[in-house]
Amino acid sequence: MKFDMRYNTQEKHLALPEYGRNIQNMVNYCVSIPDREERTRCANTIINIMGNMFPHLRDVNDFKHILWDHLAIMSDFALDIDYPYEVIKREDLYVKPTKLPYSQGRIVYKHYGKNLENMIKKAKEYEDGELKDALIGMLANHMKKSFLTWNKEVVDDQKIFMDLENLSDGQIILNEDSHKLTESKDILSKKNKNLARRQKN
């Protein structure tokens, strides 16, 4: 007895591989059924099988509609039946997404990011006092953490103070006597511990 052994690599490419070769073969058979009513019954049976393959998705909105879209795609849009939904069209599959507009704003120091620049601008508007001092202290420490994220070596606090003065257009001036930032080694040690914890989990 001779068996016809065919490998998946010899078969036609699957439009939706997550359903597998057997479901694709069912769809191909369904398309070939000459009687429209029988073809429709076959399509409904296939939809039920497809739905049973992903029971955890039953609560997803329009789950049934999605299945019928998938059936149309797997049939290469050749399945001639009365669909219970308006199914996706071939041309809709290849519509390019709308291009997202990217901000063209210049970032002075990329390792600090645009958000931090905006926060510094906001801090300049605060009235002098404890709240403003606390905010500036937090921003300076955050700048140091961001700097170490990208450079991964000890950074002198004076460098952070100079960058902060530059980003604030000279309106926020700190020095090592008035503001003591977190030690570089402590920041790096904490980052390493968090990394080790994430890798362990």
Summary of the structure (lengths in Angstrom):
residues: 201
radius of gyration: 30.7
end to end distance: 54.0
largest distance: 93.1
contacts: 448
relative contact order: 0.07
helix: 58%
strand: 0%
